[in-house]
Amino acid sequence: MDNFTFYNPVKIVFGKNTIPQLENLMPKTSKVMLLYGGGSIKNNGVYDKVAAALKNHDLIEFGGIEPNPLYETCMKAVAEIKKEKVDFLLAVGGGSVLDATKFIAAAAEYKGDDPWEILLSFGEKVESSMSLGAVLTLPATGSEMNPNSVISRKATSEKLFFGHPSVYPEFSILDPETTYSLPERQVANGIVDAFVHVMEQYMTYPVGASLQDRFAEGIIQTLVEEAPKVRNNPKDYDSRANIMWSATLALNGLIACGVPEDWSTHMIGHELTAFYGIDHAQSLAVVLPALWRNRKDEKNAKLLQFGQRVWSLNGENKDACVDDAIAKTAEFFESVGVKTKLADYGIDKQEAAEKIRDRFKQRGSVFGEHGNISPNVVYNIIMDCQ
């Protein structure tokens, strides 16, 4: 096991009817900006509960944050914050709203000339951020319990990420009942997103981190077991709760302790979203199986372990076990309703492979746990996305 430092300051308030606790979680004298997405929180009752909990606070709203939050939209919020002298941000929604709020929190206090530098530097230029909290309504990204954010820029068709300890939420409220009304597509995307988050930290090479491996496998097994239950009964509270908590644990830093990480699936997927506008989880479902096939030799030991422990495959024929593990993963994505081929989204793989290879060449980007997934390797991976 590699050396590690684990730090996570987020207070999680989990369970039914927990939104009223906002009243005591929020600073009493703060001027609060409530940030949300397309307005679904006004249809499912979440907005009313939040407003009731904050009736004694000075509250302003900022809605319209996109599923892939735009830099341009975030900067409008920053301008409003400065105009209204807001001092606390409350994100109510899914990972996109949380990610946007984190960037807004950092950009509002940024001392440089161009807040886009926050993303270009992956967060290294962040010195401080506004305080923020969250009410989660869509389990997927783990943003409710981590210091990461992903932002797109419409003007340049880019999608970049940053991380900084100052954008950890002070608290996050997770009420599984808020997810009952989610469309099937969003539920499916959330399950795939959480699944791939685990894999970016697990599917590398063995370093003797037995407990982290078991944590990771447990999260995956839970997602696999609970996914069909939620599809069959959207108001199955226990399944909703297990999926919500799994998505949080998938990316709160715990399973990353002492292990190598990959993240190349995400880097490639971000570019598919930036160029073609497909959902984040859809891009991951397309890239992951192809990347595993391409890196099969390097990831062989963990793929074999994954096949045996998660999919209960017989590992006597190791090559067959590895191939079956990859195939079963793609089948699982398909089973929850997320397609796994570029052709399913009307994307020409040759065009996509060339665009993304060239962009990574321009940036000098190299990915993977061994640092050997070059732009030309990315090209080959995308060409295998079928």
C-alpha positions in Angstrom: 0.0 0.0 0.0 1.3 3.5 -0.9 1.6 6.3 1.7 -1.4 8.5 1.9 -3.0 11.4 3.8 -6.8 11.2 4.1 -8.8 14.4 4.9 -12.5 15.0 4.5 -14.2 17.7 6.5 -17.7 17.4 5.0 -20.6 16.9 7.5 -23.1 14.5 6.0 -26.7 14.6 7.1 -28.4 11.5 5.6 -31.9 10.3 5.6 -35.6 11.1 5.4 -36.9 14.6 6.2 -33.4 16.0 6.8 -33.8 19.2 4.7 -35.3 21.1 7.7 -32.0 20.8 9.4 -30.7 23.5 7.1 -31.9 26.0 9.5 -29.3 25.0 12.1 -26.6 24.1 9.6 -26.5 27.5 7.9 -24.7 30.5 9.4 -27.4 32.7 11.1 -26.2 36.0 9.7 -25.3 35.0 6.2 -26.7 36.3 3.0 -27.3 33.2 1.0 -27.4 32.5 -2.7 -29.5 29.4 -3.6 -28.2 27.8 -6.8 -30.1 25.2 -8.8 -30.6 23.8 -12.3 -33.5 23.7 -14.6 -36.2 24.1 -12.0 -37.1 20.5 -11.1 -36.7 21.3 -7.4 -39.8 23.5 -7.7 -41.8 20.6 -9.0 -40.7 17.9 -6.6 -41.2 19.8 -3.4 -37.5 20.3 -2.6 -37.5 24.0 -3.2 -40.4 24.6 -0.8 -38.7 22.6 1.9 -35.4 24.5 1.5 -37.3 27.9 1.4 -39.2 26.9 4.6 -35.9 26.0 6.4 -34.3 29.3 5.4 -37.3 31.6 6.1 -35.2 33.5 8.6 -32.3 34.0 6.2 -31.6 36.7 3.6 -32.0 34.6 0.5 -31.5 35.3 -3.3 -31.7 32.7 -6.1 -29.7 31.8 -9.1 -31.2 29.1 -11.4 -30.5 27.7 -14.8 -27.3 25.8 -14.2 -26.8 23.4 -17.1 -26.3 19.6 -16.8 -22.7 20.2 -18.0 -22.3 23.5 -16.2 -21.0 26.4 -18.4 -18.2 28.8 -17.4 -20.3 31.5 -19.0 -23.3 30.8 -16.7 -21.0 30.6 -13.6 -19.6 34.0 -14.3 -23.1 35.5 -14.3 -23.5 34.1 -10.8 -20.2 35.5 -9.7 -21.3 39.0 -10.9 -24.5 38.7 -9.0 -22.7 37.6 -5.8 -20.5 40.6 -5.9 -23.4 42.9 -6.6 -25.5 41.5 -3.8 -22.7 41.0 -1.4 -23.5 37.3 -0.9 -21.4 35.4 1.7 -22.7 31.8 1.6 -23.6 29.5 -1.3 -26.2 26.7 -1.1 -26.2 24.2 -4.0 -29.5 22.4 -4.4 -29.5 19.7 -7.1 -27.1 17.1 -8.6 -23.4 17.1 -9.3 -23.6 19.7 -12.0 -25.1 22.3 -9.6 -22.6 21.4 -7.0 -19.7 21.5 -9.4 -20.8 24.9 -10.7 -21.2 26.2 -7.1 -17.7 25.1 -6.3 -16.3 27.0 -9.3 -18.4 30.0 -8.5 -17.1 29.9 -4.9 -13.5 29.9 -6.1 -14.1 32.4 -8.9 -15.8 34.9 -6.7 -12.6 35.3 -4.6 -10.1 34.8 -7.4 -7.5 37.6 -7.4 -6.2 36.9 -11.0 -7.2 38.5 -14.2 -9.2 35.5 -15.7 -11.0 32.9 -13.5 -10.6 30.4 -16.3 -7.1 30.1 -15.0 -8.5 28.2 -12.1 -9.3 25.3 -14.5 -6.3 25.7 -16.6 -4.2 25.3 -13.5 -6.4 22.4 -12.1 -7.0 24.5 -9.1 -3.4 25.4 -8.2 -4.1 29.1 -8.5 -7.0 29.0 -6.0 -6.1 30.7 -2.7 -9.5 30.9 -1.1 -13.2 30.3 -1.8 -16.6 31.2 -0.5 -18.3 29.0 2.0 -20.8 26.6 0.6 -23.2 23.8 1.5 -25.3 21.4 -0.5 -28.7 19.6 -0.7 -28.2 16.7 -3.0 -31.1 15.5 -5.3 -29.2 13.4 -7.8 -26.6 10.8 -6.7 -23.8 10.4 -9.2 -20.7 12.6 -9.0 -19.8 12.4 -5.3 -19.4 16.2 -5.5 -21.3 16.5 -2.2 -18.3 15.1 -0.3 -15.2 16.0 -2.3 -13.2 19.1 -3.4 -13.5 18.6 -7.2 -15.4 20.4 -9.9 -15.8 20.0 -13.7 -16.8 23.0 -15.9 -17.4 23.4 -19.6 -16.7 26.5 -21.7 -19.1 27.0 -24.6 -16.9 29.5 -26.4 -14.0 27.0 -26.8 -15.7 23.6 -26.6 -13.6 22.7 -23.6 -14.4 20.7 -20.4 -11.8 20.9 -17.6 -11.7 20.1 -13.9 -10.1 21.5 -10.8 -9.8 20.6 -7.2 -9.0 22.5 -4.1 -9.6 21.9 -0.3 -11.3 25.3 0.0 -14.3 24.1 -2.0 -15.2 21.1 0.2 -18.9 21.8 1.2 -19.3 22.6 4.9 -22.2 20.2 4.9 -24.3 18.1 2.5 -27.9 16.9 3.1 -28.7 13.6 1.4 -32.4 12.7 1.5 -33.0 9.6 -0.7 -36.7 10.6 -1.0 -35.7 13.6 -3.1 -34.6 11.2 -5.9 -38.0 9.5 -6.3 -39.1 11.8 -9.1 -35.8 11.6 -11.1 -36.2 10.6 -14.8 -34.9 7.1 -15.6 -32.1 8.6 -17.7 -30.7 10.6 -14.8 -30.9 7.6 -12.5 -29.1 5.4 -15.0 -26.5 8.1 -15.6 -25.8 8.4 -11.9 -25.3 4.7 -11.4 -22.8 4.5 -14.4 -21.0 7.7 -13.1 -20.5 6.2 -9.6 -19.5 2.8 -11.1 -16.8 4.4 -13.2 -15.6 6.7 -10.4 -14.8 3.5 -8.4 -13.0 2.0 -11.4 -10.7 4.9 -11.9 -9.4 4.2 -8.5 -9.6 0.5 -8.4 -8.8 -0.8 -11.9 -5.1 -0.2 -12.0 -2.6 -2.7 -10.5 -2.3 -4.4 -7.1 -0.4 -2.6 -4.4 -1.5 -4.7 -1.4 -4.4 -2.4 -0.4 -6.7 -5.2 0.5 -9.2 -3.1 2.4 -9.5 -0.4 -0.3 -10.1 -3.2 -2.9 -12.9 -4.6 -0.8 -14.4 -1.2 -0.2 -14.4 -0.6 -4.0 -15.8 -4.0 -4.8 -18.5 -3.6 -2.2 -19.6 -0.3 -3.8 -19.7 -1.9 -7.2 -21.6 -5.0 -6.0 -24.1 -2.7 -4.2 -24.7 -0.7 -7.4 -25.2 -3.9 -9.4 -27.6 -5.3 -6.9 -29.7 -2.2 -6.3 -29.9 -0.9 -9.9 -32.7 -3.3 -11.1 -34.6 -2.7 -7.9 -34.8 1.0 -8.5 -35.8 0.5 -12.1 -38.6 -1.8 -11.0 -39.8 0.3 -8.1 -38.7 4.0 -8.2 -39.9 4.5 -4.6 -37.9 1.7 -3.0 -36.4 3.8 -0.2 -33.7 1.3 0.8 -32.4 1.0 -2.8 -32.4 4.7 -3.3 -30.5 5.1 0.0 -27.9 2.5 -0.9 -27.3 4.0 -4.4 -27.1 7.5 -3.0 -24.6 6.5 -0.3 -22.6 4.4 -2.8 -22.2 7.3 -5.2 -20.9 9.5 -2.3 -18.4 6.9 -1.1 -17.3 6.3 -4.7 -15.6 9.6 -4.8 -15.0 11.0 -1.3 -11.3 10.0 -1.1 -11.7 6.9 0.9 -11.1 4.2 -1.7 -8.3 6.3 -3.2 -6.2 6.0 -0.1 -2.8 4.3 -0.8 -3.6 3.1 -4.3 -2.7 4.3 -7.8 -5.4 6.0 -9.9 -6.2 6.2 -13.6 -8.8 8.8 -14.6 -8.1 8.5 -18.3 -11.6 7.3 -19.0 -12.8 10.6 -17.6 -10.3 12.7 -19.5 -11.4 11.1 -22.8 -15.0 11.2 -21.9 -14.8 14.9 -21.1 -13.7 15.6 -24.6 -16.6 13.6 -26.1 -19.0 15.7 -24.1 -17.2 18.9 -25.0 -17.2 18.2 -28.7 -20.5 16.3 -29.1 -22.7 17.2 -26.1 -23.4 13.7 -24.9 -24.1 13.1 -21.2 -21.1 12.6 -19.0 -22.1 9.1 -18.0 -22.8 8.2 -21.6 -19.2 9.2 -22.5 -17.9 7.0 -19.7 -19.9 4.0 -20.7 -18.5 4.3 -24.2 -14.9 4.7 -23.3 -14.4 2.4 -20.3 -14.8 -1.0 -22.1 -12.6 0.1 -25.0 -9.9 1.5 -22.7 -9.9 -1.8 -20.7 -9.5 -3.8 -23.9 -6.6 -1.5 -24.9 -4.9 -1.7 -21.5 -5.8 -5.3 -20.8 -2.2 -6.5 -20.2 -1.4 -3.6 -17.8 -4.7 -4.1 -15.9 -4.7 -7.9 -16.1 -4.4 -8.7 -12.4 -7.1 -6.3 -11.3 -9.4 -7.2 -14.2 -9.0 -10.9 -13.2 -9.7 -10.0 -9.5 -12.7 -7.9 -10.6 -14.1 -10.7 -12.7 -13.8 -13.2 -9.9 -15.1 -11.1 -7.0 -17.7 -8.9 -8.6 -19.0 -11.0 -11.5 -18.3 -14.4 -9.9 -16.5 -15.6 -12.9 -14.4 -18.8 -13.0 -10.8 -17.5 -13.2 -9.2 -20.8 -14.4 -9.0 -19.5 -17.9 -7.5 -16.1 -17.1 -7.9 -14.6 -20.6 -11.5 -15.6 -20.8 -12.2 -14.3 -17.3 -10.8 -10.9 -18.2 -12.7 -10.7 -21.5 -15.9 -11.7 -19.8 -15.4 -9.1 -17.0 -15.2 -6.4 -19.6 -18.2 -7.7 -21.5 -20.3 -8.0 -18.3 -19.4 -4.4 -17.4 -20.7 -3.2 -20.8 -23.8 -5.4 -20.4 -24.5 -3.8 -17.0 -24.3 -0.3 -18.4 -26.7 -1.4 -21.2 -29.0 -3.0 -18.6 -29.6 0.3 -16.8 -30.2 2.0 -20.0 -26.9 3.6 -21.0 -25.6 2.7 -24.5 -21.9 1.8 -24.9 -21.1 2.5 -28.5 -20.3 5.8 -30.2 -22.6 4.8 -33.1 -25.5 4.7 -30.6 -25.0 8.5 -30.2 -24.5 9.2 -33.9 -20.8 10.0 -33.4 -18.3 9.1 -36.1 -15.5 7.4 -34.4 -12.8 8.4 -36.9 -13.7 12.1 -36.5 -13.9 11.8 -32.7 -10.6 10.0 -32.5 -8.8 12.6 -34.6 -10.3 15.6 -32.8 -9.5 14.3 -29.3 -6.0 13.0 -30.3 -5.1 16.4 -31.7 -6.5 18.3 -28.7 -4.4 16.2 -26.3 -1.3 16.7 -28.5 -1.8 20.4 -28.3 -2.0 20.2 -24.5 0.8 17.7 -24.2 -1.5 15.4 -22.2 -0.6 11.9 -21.1 -2.8 9.8 -18.8 -3.1 6.6 -16.9 -1.7 5.0 -13.8 1.6 4.4 -15.6 1.6 7.8 -17.5 1.7 6.1 -20.9 -1.7 6.7 -22.4 -0.5 9.2 -25.0 -2.6 11.0 -27.6 -2.0 8.3 -30.1 -3.1 5.6 -27.6 -6.2 7.7 -27.0 -6.8 7.6 -30.8 -6.7 3.8 -30.8 -9.0 3.6 -27.8 -11.6 5.8 -29.4 -11.4 3.8 -32.7 -12.3 0.7 -30.6 -15.4 2.4 -29.1 -17.4 0.8 -32.0 
